[in-house]
Amino acid sequence: MKPLLITGTDTEVGKTVLTTALVAYWQTYKTLDRLGLMKLLQTGEGDRELYQDLFTLPQPPETIAPLVFKTPVAPPIAAEREGQTIDLAPIWQTYQYLQQDRDFVIVEALGGLGSPVTWELTVAEIGAAWQMRTILVVPVKLGAISQVVANVALARQMKLEIAGIVLNCVQEVTAEQQAQWTPIELIESLTQVQVLGTMPYLADTRDIDKLAQVAANLTLELMM
């Protein structure tokens, strides 16, 4: 099974929420023994620390985020400010190790599909070159339709396989607002990609039981 790349239309759209929900689902209903998890690349603190705090992952700690920069900006800028260069070799080696050692691998991206990983490569290009399937997380907000259409077009241009779209309520919204801002039928018609469900707004994104339930309500068979 191809590894699953969790990406989004932008930063702060819910990639980490979906990633933790999927891991919580595996922990609750399956087992973490055969699941691999990694952050493609991390700038600043946050995701790696969250994963280690929430889950007892049966994998070497350094494989959770094989490359980390302290400065919370785009990776090429972070590396430059810290007097370093971005070496993709340890990321690739970790990715290969998890693929060979685990039944299923989840990789959380950074930013959106067009976000730079190096001065030359974007998230979409890395995902395509490394033969990942991707889930595109889309925030439920005004303007989401154009963002999802543009990101799907970019994915197709880069020949990145899209397994589906997950909508995420980044704030409390009404059913009417959801229907107006992210109409599922229109999004599917414009992109020809299936919407796998909508994640509700979560005031507590560390509630493992709730996260597992959120994941269980998505169309998981197209992800796993």
Protein Blocks (a to p, Z undefined) as FASTA:
>chain_A
ZZdddddfbehiopmmmmmmmmmmmmmmmcfklpccddfbagdjhjlmmmmmmpccdbdf
klmmmbccfblcdfklmmmmnopacdfklmmmmmmmmmmmpmbdcdddehjfklcfblmb
cfklmmmmnopacdddddddehklmmmmmmmmmmmmnopacfbdcdddfbdcdfklmmmm
mgfklmmmmnopacfbdcdddfblkbmklmmmmmmmpcfklmZZ
